[in-house]
Amino acid sequence: MAQDYIVLNEQSENGMIAINKSVFQSIAEISIDDVENAVRLNESRFVKPLQLKIEKNKLHIIADIKIKYGANVNQTSELVQNKIYENVLFMTGYKANEVTVNVTGFEF
């Protein structure tokens, strides 16, 4: 079964600190919205544009986005990738092991 949280510190006398997967998803969504030429895909029953996998306390983020027509695809996707990584690190103090950005189309 997939894990739904990442443990930041192991059990101590006061308990343990863990961050839920939904927190990382919210940070990634905000990060995509912050990039000017990137458009986040709408989530539906069959389409999951933002996938987060936690295996052995390692975080893997896969984001599907659209690029605004006329923008540099390589530069925009790299900016989204860096923004997600930096925001996760800044807001949680946890380094994501992998951030993958897939461009699925263009927004006109």
HELIX and SHEET records of a PDB file:
HELIX    1   1 LYS A   21  ASP A   34  1                                  14    
HELIX    2   2 VAL A   73  THR A   92  1                                  20    
SHEET    1   A 2 TYR A   5  SER A  12  0                                        
SHEET    2   A 2 GLY A  15  ASN A  20 -1                                        
SHEET    1   B 3 ALA A  38  ARG A  40  0                                        
SHEET    2   B 3 LYS A  58  LYS A  68 -1                                        
SHEET    3   B 3 LEU A  50  GLU A  55 -1                                        
SHEET    1   C 3 ALA A  38  ARG A  40  0                                        
SHEET    2   C 3 LYS A  58  LYS A  68 -1                                        
SHEET    3   C 3 GLU A  98  GLU A 107  1                                        
END                                                                             
